[in-house]
Amino acid sequence: MSRILTLTPNPSIDTSTSVERIVPVDKLRCAPARRHAGGGGINVARVIHRLGSEVTAVYPRGGDTGELLSQLVAREGIASETSQTRADTREDFSVYETASAKQFRFVLPGPAVGEAEWRACLNVFRHRSHPPDFVVASGSLPPGAPPDFYARACRIAKSWNAKFMLDTTGPALEAALAEGVHLIKPNLPELRDLLGKPMEDEADWVRACVSLVNSRRVEIVALSLGHRGALLVERDRVLRAQPLPIKPMSAVGAGDSFLGGLVWSLAGGRDLESAFRVAVAAGASALLRPGTDLARPEDTHRLTGDVVVTTL
């Protein structure tokens, strides 16, 4: 099994609960809270470890919530390598309204970091005796981090000959693409934002992904389409996966679970189409779990056989 490293510059404690109805002013009696270690790369690491592979998570932490974050990561059986921030690690939360079966998500920006702090995180990422084969960098950047933070991480990964896989948005994504990455995993709104085009139908989605691959800024684009399935585009092939017919409980972490399933499969030596099937199943598996629980292996393995993939 290949070595896998994840990078999460803006981690969080993800707290979730439920309430019958969300209304203003009134005191709302909630169900007991669930807490999980969160942030894109940490979520990906959680899924990879659940599926059976070793993975190391690199992230900054600060204050009491930072200490709790590391405890939650350790409870999942994941190795941590951390740097320190002066400010506390953020805490996000989501509330499931049982009366409407809707989920409300509240995401905080994260603590502002100075140059010494974001450089410390990159230094922890850089210094290791055994370089990884796969690097998964995922999530937003904290306030104060430079837009080329992930591009810097990509350069480090290239020095190891590691495959650099990225899930982020905006200027951070554009800067990393200028460096050249192995894989990106946008959703449709993120792809529209990146290219500045509406892209209303499947033909538009395919053309957009193909244009990115042909630009040589990225080798593979894995486009998650929510209830419309997913696309995977490499230089000589376009794969289309249809959505699975499930009733979602939560949308939190579906994209992270998709990416976790994909990386776990590729690191285990599976071909790209097989890995794509696992990724779609893992993303669907996350929808079956409450709050921020993410994909479970039993659901992922059960759903993988139901994924229909065609070549366009």
Secondary structure, DSSP 8 states (H G I E B T S, - for coil): ---EEEE-SS-EEEEEEEES---SSS-------EEEEESHHHHHHHHHHHHT---EEEEEE-HHHHHHHHHHHHHTT-EEEEEE-SS--EEEEEEEETTTTEEEEE--------HHHHHHHHHHHH--SS--SEEEEES---TTS-TTHHHHHHHHHHHTT-EEEEE--HHHHHHHHHH-EEEE--BHHHHHHHHT----SHHHHHHHHHHHHHTTSEEEEEEE-GGG-EEEEETTEEEEE-------S--TTHHHHHHHHHHHHHHTT--HHHHHHHHHHHHHHHHTSSTT----HHHHHHHHTT--EEE-
